[in-house]
Amino acid sequence: MNKPEIIEVAPLREQIADIVRRMIINGELESEQKISERQIGKMLNVSTTPVKEAFRTLQAEGLIYSLPRKGSFVSSHSKENLMQYSLIRSALDGIAAYLAAQFAEPEDIEYMQGELQKSRELIISHGDSSEISKHNYNYHVRIRTATKNNFLVHLTTMVASMDNSIRQVVNKTDFDELMMRQQEHEKILQTIIDRKSYEAEQLMIVHIRKATEKALYAAE
C-alpha cells in the first residue's frame, strides 16, 4: 500500500481520522493493537495536536478507546460499530432515494447521469480509484440534495466522513466488483427516473450494506 499523505484541502484532524479509519477497515491496524498519537504523527509528519483531535473523533465513533496511563487501542468492536453505522447510513440514504424518486428535477438527473458516466469510463479503462470514489460520492450527494429536504441532507452529512473512508477502501478492490457496484448505481438512478420510490429505497439499502460488508469482511 502507498504511504498515506496529508493534503491541503480538508482540516488536518479530519484527514488524520480518515487515514486511521481506513487502516482499521482494511486490517492494517488490528483489533486491540496499541496506537499512539506520536506514532501517527510521525507517520504523517504532523504534530500531535491534530492527531489528538482525530483520536477524539475515532473514540466517539467507537473505533478506538483509551486507558489511563496505558494509551489508546483499536477497539475489538470496531467492525461491528462500522457495520451498525452502515445500517444507519443505509436507512438515511434509502429514504433519500425514496424522496429523490418523487422530487428529483431534470438537472438533478442530468448531473447524476454525468457522474455515473464518468465513473463507468474510469472503471472500463482501469483508471484512478480515487477518481472513481469522487464521482461515486458526487452521485450519492446529489441524490440527497434532490430530495429538497434540508434536514435529511444535514443528517446524511453527519455520517459523511465514515462513508468516505469505507468508499475509499471498497474502491480499491478489483474492477469487476467496481463494475457491479456501478451497475447498482445505474439501476438505482433508473428507478429514480421512473419515479419508483419504494424500489429505489430498497435497492439503495441493499447496495450500501453489501458494499460495507465487502469492505469490512472481505479479507476474513
C-alpha positions, -999 to 999 in steps of 0.1 A, spaced: 0 0 0 12 35 -8 22 57 21 -8 79 30 -2 116 26 -17 148 41 -31 172 16 -42 209 20 -80 206 14 -98 192 45 -89 201 81 -59 180 94 -80 163 121 -104 150 95 -77 138 72 -59 120 100 -91 104 113 -99 92 77 -64 77 73 -66 58 106 -102 48 100 -92 33 66 -62 15 83 -86 -1 107 -111 -11 80 -85 -27 58 -68 -45 86 -35 -26 88 -44 -18 124 -57 -49 141 -81 -54 170 -66 -44 204 -35 -31 187 -19 -2 206 -19 31 186 -1 62 198 -5 98 188 33 101 185 33 71 161 6 85 138 21 120 140 55 107 129 40 86 101 21 116 87 47 142 96 23 163 116 22 175 152 4 155 179 -23 183 183 -44 174 153 -38 137 160 -53 141 195 -83 158 178 -86 129 153 -84 103 181 -113 120 199 -134 116 167 -124 80 164 -132 73 201 -167 89 196 -172 65 166 -162 35 187 -132 26 167 -105 32 193 -105 35 231 -81 49 257 -70 37 291 -54 59 317 -16 56 318 -17 28 291 -26 46 259 -50 41 230 -60 9 214 -81 -3 184 -115 -14 196 -123 -51 193 -157 -40 183 -146 -16 156 -160 -36 127 -193 -42 145 -196 -4 152 -189 4 115 -215 -22 104 -240 -5 127 -231 28 112 -238 13 78 -273 3 89 -280 39 99 -265 53 67 -284 28 45 -316 38 62 -310 75 56 -298 71 20 -327 47 14 -351 75 24 -331 99 2 -335 76 -28 -373 73 -19 -377 111 -19 -355 117 -48 -377 95 -69 -405 119 -61 -388 153 -62 -356 150 -84 -357 176 -112 -342 172 -147 -310 189 -138 -305 165 -108 -310 135 -132 -286 150 -157 -259 156 -131 -262 121 -117 -261 106 -152 -229 126 -159 -212 114 -127 -221 78 -134 -209 81 -170 -175 94 -158 -171 66 -132 -181 40 -158 -154 52 -182 -128 51 -154 -138 16 -144 -136 4 -180 -102 20 -185 -90 8 -151 -85 44 -141 -77 60 -107 -97 45 -79 -98 79 -60 -114 95 -90 -140 67 -91 -147 73 -55 -151 111 -61 -177 105 -88 -195 80 -66 -195 105 -38 -209 132 -60 -236 108 -72 -248 100 -37 -247 136 -25 -269 147 -55 -294 120 -46 -296 135 -11 -299 171 -23 -325 161 -49 -349 153 -20 -352 190 -14 -352 181 23 -326 201 42 -330 181 74 -322 149 57 -293 164 39 -280 176 73 -284 141 88 -265 124 59 -237 150 61 -231 140 97 -221 105 86 -202 115 55 -167 111 70 -172 74 77 -190 69 44 -160 83 26 -135 61 44 -154 30 36 -158 40 -1 -120 46 -4 -114 10 8 -142 -6 -13 -130 11 -44 -95 -4 -42 -109 -38 -50 -109 -54 -84 -126 -37 -113 -151 -64 -119 -166 -57 -85 -164 -20 -92 -184 -25 -123 -210 -45 -103 -214 -15 -79 -215 8 -109 -244 -12 -123 -262 -10 -90 -258 28 -91 -272 29 -125 -302 7 -116 -309 30 -86 -308 60 -108 -332 44 -133 -358 37 -105 -355 74 -95 -361 84 -132 -390 61 -133 -404 76 -101 -404 42 -83 -398 54 -48 -401 21 -29 -379 2 -53 -353 30 -52 -352 29 -14 -348 -9 -13 -321 -10 -39 -301 17 -21 -303 -1 13 -290 -33 -2 -263 -15 -21 -249 2 9 -250 -27 33 -234 -51 7 -206 -27 0 -198 -22 37 -198 -59 44 -173 -63 15 -150 -36 29 -151 -50 64 -150 -87 59 -135 -95 25 -102 -104 40 -116 -128 65 
